[in-house]
């Protein structure tokens, strides 16, 4: 899934399973996200973080890149799709392995790399090109293997049950199916019905993250924009696991049918809650969402009595080593107990020069000294630095 949220052309936007599925025989766990407090501070220690490690990505003429569009961790490799449609592969120690860019108009080239997913068994990359309307398959060295036509309107893609789930945005509400499962040759296996609504609003207006998916314990979880429920997806079935209760304010298909002008979209849209992203890490569920033109973080232990709210724009306050805050726009999953985030080298260097860092009193002062040593070894034009945020087990 994409790691940022925006509402296109809107003035207020700042822009599977080998393991047994969990909770498949239980009622879903309910979390109360109603009446959020925007002024609260959410710290890394609030989600039981024990350590933050930093991994500089090797910088040389071959590995230098500009901006991160998406990251996937698979096995011992970290795959990055940059803003220049290149794919780079690094080891989990930050060492550079290879890169490729197959953008072009040839039969083995993609027009764009809007999204990609990885077959964790073969380590092959599947690249969805919206402009080409195809999904391309490459080795992790960039060798072209084949392609197939993507289901019409496919935006994001994800491996599930050994096949590929293709998500198609609702936009004006006229799709019969918002998820289409295809095999590795593009043959349709299953189509999952869409919510239906009708609006005259131009299709350029809408929500990018209409579907959120993440993995935990080798299982795939899916949340739809119109539902409070996070489902475990297994064997073509949706099993409710968690309910993110926003007090009935979650955006509905009926509400979207009222968005028939740009003004109505701006006026009415602010009255509803829209989930931006959801993560499960360790024993915590984390949500980023928007309501009333404000952006919120929420974190709660599974089966916990009370959750914590924070300001999504501020991010998670790094009270572990005094380092940079954890921005929601940079968060990915590393493993079941670790979040991965990234920060530009020049931003990290600037942070360590700031009074905020110098005056900070983190929980682990020795980690603050290690971070200073790392920053002194960086140049401002080096590749980004990865942050591994590890929770206590």
N, C-alpha and C positions, 0 to 999 in steps of 0.2 A: 503494500500500500504506500501513496505519496505522503511525505512527512511535513507538508505545510498545508494551510487552509486558506482559501480566499473565496470571495463571492465576486464573480467576474463583473467588472465595470461597476462596482458598487462604491459609493463615496465613503461609507463608514468602514470598509474592510481595510485592515492594515496588513493588509495582507501579510484419515491420513494414516491410518494410524496403527502403529505396532503396539502401542500401549493401550490398555483399557481406558476408554473415555471416562473422565471424571464426572461425577454427579449425574450420570445418565439415568440413574434410578432414584434421584432425589428432586425435591422442589428447588427451583433456582434461588440463589441467595440474593436478597434485596438490599440495595444500598440507597440511602436517602441523600439525594443531591438537590433537594428542594431548598429554597431560601439560602442560596450561597452567600458567603461573606467575601466581598471583593478585597477588603483591606487586609485579610489574613496573610501571613507569611508562611510558606511551605518550605521546610528545610529538608536537606537530604537525610538528616538524622531522624526526621519524622517517619521515614519509610525504612528505618533500621539499616541504613547504609553503614558498612564497616570500613570501606576503603575506596579510594579513587586512584586508579592507575592511569598513566599517560603514555601513549604510544605515538611517537613522531613517525609520520609516514615518510619513508625514504624519498629524498629529493635529488634528482639528477635530470639530465637533459631528456631522458626517455620517460621519466615518471612524473614530471611536473604537470599539474593540471589546474584548472580554474573552476572552483565551485563544485559542490556535491549535490547531485540531483536525487540519488538514492544509494543506499548501502544494503548489501545482503551478506551475512556471514554464513558460510557453508563449509563444514569441516574445519580445516586449519587455515582457510583462506578468507580474505575480506575482499568483496567485489564492490567496486565503485563505478557508478555511471555519472559522468560529469556533465557540465552544461554545454560541452562541445560534442556531445553524443559519443564520446569515447568510453570504453570500458577498461578499467585498470584492476589488476589483481595483485594484492599484497598478502604476505604471510601475516599470521597473527602477532608477529613481533614487529610489524611495520616494514619489513623488507619488501622491496619491489620485485615482482615476478615477471609480469608482462602487461601489455596493453594492446588494444586494437580499436580501430574506428572503421566501420564498414558503411558509413553514410554515403549515399550516392543514388544513382538511377539505374545501376546495373542489376541483373537478375539475382545477384548474390548480396545486394546491398539494401539497407533499410533507408527510408526517407527521413525518419526521425526515430528516436529511441524513447518514446513516451513512457514506457514501463518495461520492466524485465523481471523474469523469475528464473530460478535455477532448479534443475533436476538434481537433488542431493545425492542420488546414486551415481549418475554418470558425470556430474559436474558440468553438464551442458547448459548453455544460456539460451533462453527463449526471449526474444526481443519483440515487443509489440510496437509496430509503426502505424500510427493513425493515418498519416498521409498516404502510405502505401497500402493500407487496409490488409496488412499481412502480419503474421507472426513468423519470425525467422529463428532458425536454430543454428547455434555455433558451438564449437568446442571452447573450452576456457582459454585456449590459445588464439581464438579468433578465426579458426578455419570454418568456412561455411559448410553446413550439412544439408539443410533443405528449408523449405518454408511452406506455409499453407495459408489460405484465406482466412482471416479472422472473422468471427461472427460480426455482422454489421453493427457498427457503433462501439466496438470494444475499446475500453480505455485501459483499465488495469487488469493484470493477470496474476494468478497464483496457482502453484501446484497443490493438488488435493487428491488423495486416493490414487496416486500414480497417474492422474490426468491433469488437465489444465482448466481452471475456472476462469471464465472471461466475464468481466463486469461491464455492463452497458448503462450509462447514466440515464436517469428518468427524463430529464429535461422537461419536455412539455407533456409528459405522462402518457405517451401513446405506444410504449413498448409492451409487447406481450410477455417478454421475459427479460429480467434484469441480470440474471446469471445464466450463463450457458456453459455446460461442461463438455469439453472436447477431448479426444485422445491426442496422442502425440503426432498424429497425422492430420488433425483438424476435423475428424469425423465427430459429428454431434452425438453425444451420449445421453445428455439430459438437459432439459430447459426448466428453469424455475420461474414461476409466474411473478409478474410485477404487480405492485400496487397501481391501481388505475385512477387517473384523474384527468381533467381536461382544462387547459389554460391557453389563452391566446398570447401569453408572454413570449417574446422572442427567445429562441433556444440558446442564445448567447448568455442568458441570465440563469444562474443556478448555483448549486453547491458542488464543489469539486469532490469532497469526501462524502459521497453518497453511500459508500460502503467502507467499512473499516474491518480489516482482518489482521490477526496476529497469531503466532504460534506459541504454544506452551506445552511442555511435556510431550513433544512430537505430535500434538494435536492442533488442528486448525479451528480458530474461533472467528465468528463473523457477526458483525453488528450492522444493521441497516439504518439509514438515516431516519426512517419513519417509525422505528421501534425502540423501546427502552431496553429491549432484551438482547443480551449477548448469547449467541448460540454456539454450541460445539457442532462442527460439521463432520460427520462421519458416515461413510457408506451411503452417500446421497441423502442423508437425513439431517435435519436441524433439531438439536436437542437443547432446550433452554438451560442456561447455566447461571447467568447473573442478570439481575434487573437493575438498571441505573435509573432510579425513580426520580424524575424531574417534576413530579406533582402535576402530571397531565399537560405539561407545556411543551413536550417534544413535538417537533414539526410533523404535521400529518398530511396525507394526500389531499384531504379536503381543504386544508389551509392553503396548500400550493395551488389549488384550482382558483383561488382568489387573487393570485399574483398575475393579473392580466395587464398591468402596466408597470413601468419602472418605478413610479411613485408608490404604487401599492406594494411592490416587492420590498422597497425600503421601509415603508410604514408598517406593514403587517409582519414582515419577516422578523423584526426586532422583538416581537411579542412571543416568539417561540424559541425553544432551546434546540441547539444544533450541536451534536457531538462532533468534535474535530478529530480526536484520536483516542484510542484506548490501548492500554498496555497491561499485561499481567507479568509481574516479575516477583520472584520469591513468594511470599505470602501476602502480596499486595495487589490490589486492582487500582489502576490509575486512569483517570479520565481528564481530557482537556475539552472544554466545551464553551459555547458562546450563548449569552442570553442578555437581552436588553442592551446590545452593542458593547457589552463587557465580556472579557475573556477570563475564564476560570480554570484553575487546576483543582482536582479532587483526588485524594488518595486515602485508601482505607485497607486495613487488614481484612483478609478473607475471614468471615465470621467475627469480625471486629465489632465493637460496640459503637464506635464513633469514627467518622472520617474527618480529614483535614481539608480545608479549602485554602487556596492560594491564588495569586494573580498570575495568569498564564503569561502575560507579557514580561513579568519579572522573572518567571521561571523558578526552578528549585534553587533555593539559596544554598550555596556550597559552604556549609559550616564544618566540613571534614578537614580541609586543608586551606581554606580561605581562597581557593581558586575561583575561576569563573562560574557563574550560575549555569544551571543546566537548562538550556533553551528547548522548548517543546519542538521547535522546528528542526532540531538536530538529533532527536532521540530515535534510536532504533533498538531492536532486540539483539543482544549478543548471545546470551544463553538464558536458561530458566531463572537464574539468580543474578543476572548482570544486565544492566542497560548499557548501550553504547551510544556515545554522543561525540560530536566533533567541534573543534574550534579552530578558526584561522590562526596561523602562527603570529601574525601581526596583532591580532586581537588579544591573544594570550600574553604577548610581551607587554602590550599597553596596559593590560589589567594588572600585571605584576609591578608596574611602575606607579600605579594609582595609589592614592591615599587610602582607598577602601581596602586594598590588599595589605598595605603596610600597617594599617591600624587594626586589622582583623585578629581575632583571638580564636582560632579554630580548635576543634576538639583534639587534633593531633598536630601539635606544633612541629614535630619532626618531619611530617609530611609537607608542611609549608616550606621548610628549608629545602627539601628535595625538589619541590616545584620551582623554587627560585633557581636552583642549579640547572634544571632542565631549560628554563626560559633563557638563561644566559648562554646556552649552547645553540639557540635557534637564531636564524635570520628572519627578518620580517617577510621575505618572499618565499620562504620554505612552504612545502605542502602543509595542509592542516594536520593538527594533532588530534588523535582519538582519545577519548576519555572512557575508561571502563569503570562504571559505577557498580560496585559489588555490595550486595546485601548480606547481612548475617544469615546463616543457615539455621 
